[in-house]
Amino acid sequence: LGKAVDASRECIVINDEERFGEIVNLTKDGITATGKTIEFVNKGEAGKGVLGQAQDPNCKDEGGVVAKPSKFDELDGEGIAVAGEMVYVASSHSCTGGGKYKPSSFLLVRFKANSPTSFRGAATPVIERSWRLADVLLGSNVKEAYGKPKGAGTNIEGIAIINDRLYAGLRTPTGSGHAFIVSAPVENLFAAGTDRLKPGVVESFTVDLGANTGIRDLAVLNNNRLLILAGPAVEQADVEYKLWLLEEPADGAEKKLLATVTTSTTG
């Protein structure tokens, strides 16, 4: 949270191997951990109270056997977005490398920050969780990839909120030189009850980023522009990480290459 001109700011970071996010302090000297965490899932839980309905991707192991759902484990958090005082965290929505189905890796989570500039406070935030980002994938132009093996199946790595609409950028699948972005209104994703998302609210479009290139992160800039970090869809050594500016979240929108990242720590 904060603006680019801030000398320091408070941020929340996620690790795809954990069940929580951690609050850190970001300054010109780097990142300092605070030790304060926000729990999103509990190990071994069954997912009580999650909005919508789980959409079993029928993940298959190396022998082609459909995996049974396991209990909750890590969130496999990949994308974070902040809109007002609300913080959103998205799981990868991907089968594991070994073809397992971990339901807790198919969640969209949100909570209210203590203020627009701080996650701290005595009160523990109320965590809302939804299955409906899977509905977005199944109602979009990547629906055939849902549940396919890691590297070919759906894999979300960045989210952004624009005008109360959530946009999710996919690392995989990729098309012929293009990556995919899917979206739906936040109010539908977090509507009360267990109803599935209505297909009519889902939108999807492509962005030409180059061969074997997926979206590794998204961020919102002023005037509803999208900053896209693009990189290898799998582990292609010849695909560079690049920063693109998309003038609007729409098919065929004007885009501009801002920089080529020569080194990267993206996992």
Helices and strands as residue ranges (DSSP letters): E 8-14, E 20-27, E 30-39, E 77-83, E 86-91, G 103-105, E 108-112, E 128-130, H 132-138, G 143-145, E 155-162, E 165-172, E 178-185, H 186-189, G 199-201, E 203-208, E 213-221, G 222-224, E 225-232, E 241-246, E 255-261
